[in-house]
Amino acid sequence: MFGMVPDAPLIVAANRDERFDRPAVPITVLRERRPRILGGRDELAGGTWLAVNEHGVVAGLTNQPSFNGRDPAKRSRGELPLAFASWTSAAEAVRRVSAALDPASYNPCWMLVGDRETLFFIGIAGFGRPEIEQLGPGLHVLENSALQPRSAKAAFVTQLVTDALLVQQDGGATETVAALETVLRDHRPAIAEPLTDSAGRVRPPELSAACVHGEGYGTRSAMTISVPASGLPSVRVGDGRPCEHDLRDVTSLWTEQPPARLAG
């Protein structure tokens, strides 16, 4: 949500869907300073799927479907959120990182990069140059497909969020985050029958839910980020499906010191 809540210009709510056997840490300090960055860490390929820095820059990605799957010879897509979150503003991050980025070096993905001032959608197709679109205020739902045309899952989740926000009746950031977390817990599928994706793979209905329950694959963790008009972002994380594990406040990670290391 961008530009919709006065006391929090940017609010992000995301579930991470992945294979259950792929090791990951749901939240950690990814970079200690200049700027400090929080996010989950993929223990297999490195990097992260969603990162936020102390200045309120948020960068997250979803994978573009590929019939042959991930190319292990290419660099990890997880490097990209870290690269964008290394700058003090979203606009500067998009300008500088995109200018130096070679999409052919990475497996294809889609990204949202934003802060309290601007929000961008970025398409990285594995060739050419990154496709960049600056987004206006509103609700933007990104899954494993482009923002437009809107997928069945994105349309369904948009309606779930709209309904949840109506219940809160003009609440502030806290109420809005609570409403979004109810959507993250929803495991009703957006479609009734299997659907063939853009890579030609048949996807069962359960993968179209906000909270995915699948065989060997599904929602592994959840995160909400609230970027206030000033000050440090508030971060909440759940380790596991949000329908089974409550999200907890981890905002203290902005100021916690890392454990001391002994010299050998």
N, C-alpha and C positions, 0 to 999 in steps of 0.2 A: 504494500500500500504506500503510495507516494503522494504527499501533499493533501491528505485527506483528514489528518488528525492534527489540530493546531499545536499541541504540546509534544508531538512526535512526528516530524515531517516524513520520516521513513520508518516503516515497520515491515519486517520480513518474517515470514513463518514458512518453515520448510521441513519436510520429511526426507530422510536419506534412504533410498531403496537400493539394495545391493545383495549380492549373494551372501548367505549366512556364513560361509566358510572363508570369506575374505577378511583378514584381520584389520581392525581399525580402532582408533581411540575417538570417542564421541566429542570430546572437548579438551583442549589443552592450550598452552601458550605456544603458538607457532613461531613467534619472534618476540624477543624480550623488549626491544626498544627501537626507536627511530624508524617507524612507529612500532608500538607494541601491537601484536596481532593475535587474536584468538580464533580458534576454529577446530574442527575435527581433523584427525590425521589418518590418512590411508597408510597402513603399515606395509602394504604390498608394493605399490608403485610410487609411494611418496606423495607429498602434497596434500591438498584438501579439496573438498567439494563446496565449502562455504567458509568464508573468512570475513572478519570485521576488525578494523583497527581502531585505535584510541581516538582518532579524529572523526569517526563515524562513517568511514568508507566501507561499504559492504560489497563483496564480490562472490558470486556463486555460479555454478555451472550445472548443466544437464548434458548427458551424452546424446549425440546424434546416432540413431540406429544404423548399424552396418551389418549386411548379410554375413560377412565373414568375421564379424566381431572386432575386438580391439587388436590393432597392429602392435605387437610388443617391441618392434624395432623403432617405434616413434617415441618421442618424449612424453612424459606423463602429462595429461590434461590437468592434473592436480597442481601443477606448477602455476597455472594461469591465475586462479584466485589470489594466490600469494603475490604474484607480480603486480596485479592491479591494486591490492590492498597495501602495497608498499609506499603509496603516495598519500599526500595529505588531503587531496580532493579527488572526487570521481572524475571531474572534467580533465584534470591534469593527468590522471592515471590513464584514461582512455586515449588521450592525445599521445602520450609518450610511449605507452606499452604497445598500442596498435601500430605506431610508426615503425617500431623495431620488430614486430611479431611476424614470423614466417608460418602461416597456417599449415604448410606442407610438413612441418616438423611435428605436428600434433595430430592425434586422432580427432575427428570432427566433434564439435560441441556447440552448445548455445550458452550464453552468459547474460546475467544481469549485473550491472555495476552501478552503484549509486551512493549518494550521501544525502544530507539534508537539503542540498541545493539542486541537484540534477540526478537523473536516472537514465541509463543507457541499456539498450538491448544490443548484443554483439553476436553475430553468427560467424563461426570459424569452421569452414567447410573442408579443410584439409588441402586447399589449393587457393590460388589467387590472393586477394587481400581480405582482411576482416570486413564484414558488413556491419555498419554501425548505424543505429537509429536512436535518436534522443526521444525519450518518452515523456508525455505530459502527465499531470496529476491523474490519479485514478488507481484502480485495482488491476494488477498485471499478474497473470498466472503462467508460470513457465514449467512445462514438464519436458519429456523427451521428444519434443517437437517444437517447431518454430512458434512464435507468438501468433502469427497469422498465416493461413487461416486457423482459427481456434479449433483445437481438437475436442473430441467428445469429453475427455477427462478434464481439460481446462475449462470448458463450458460448465460442466457439472460442479467443479470445485468453485468456480466463480459464483454460481447460484447458492452453493452452501455458505460461502462467506457473506454474500449479500443478505441471506436469511439470518445468519448469526448476528450480523451488525444491526439489523432491524430490532432484534430483541434487546440490545444494550441501550438503545434510545439515547444517542448522542453522548456516549461515554468518552472518556479521555484515553490515554495510552494504555493504562492498566486494564480497563474494561475491554478495549479493542484487542489487546494481546490475549486476554482470556477467551474472547469470542473466536479468535483465530485458532487457538489451541483445541477448541471443540471440533473444528473442522479437521485438524490434523489427526484426530482420533477416529474419524468416520471411516468405516470400512465397507460402505455400500458401493458397489461397482457403478460406474457411469454408463456401462453398456451391458446388455443382456446376453449377447452372443459374442463368440471370438471375433477378433478384428485383425486384419492384416496390416502391418505397419508399413512405413515408407521403404523399409529395407526388404520387404517381402516375407517377414516373419509373422507367424500367427500368434497373436497375444490373447490369452484367456481373459475373461471378464474381470477376474479378481485383480489383475494388474492395473485396471482403470480406477481403482478406489484411491482415496487420499491416503489411507493407511492400508498397505498391501500385505495380505496373508497369502503367501504362495509356497510352492514346494521347492525348498532350497534357496528361495529368493523372496525378499520382501522388505518391509520397512525395518531398518536397523536402529535408527535414532531420529530425534526430532530437535529442532532449534527454533527459538523466536528471538528476534533482535529488534529492539526499540531504540531508534536514534532520536534523542531529544533535540529541541531547538538549540540547546547549548549543553556542553558537558559530555561525560562518557556515556556510551551506549549501554543499555541494560540487556543482558543476555540470559536466556533460560534454555536448559538442555535436558533432554530425556534420553537415557541409555536403554534402548529397546523400543518396541512399538508404543506409541503414545497412548493407545487404548489400554495398555497394560502397565505402563510405567509413567508416573507423573513427571512433568518437567520441573527442574529445580533451578533456582537462581544461582548463577555462577559469575555474577558481575564483580565479585571480589577478586577475580583473576586479574583485573586491571591493575591492582595494587599489590597482590601477593608476590613475595620474593621467591625466586627459585631456590631449591635446596642447595646448601653449601656443598662444594666439591673438595675432596681431600687431594692434596698434591702427593704423587707417588715418589 
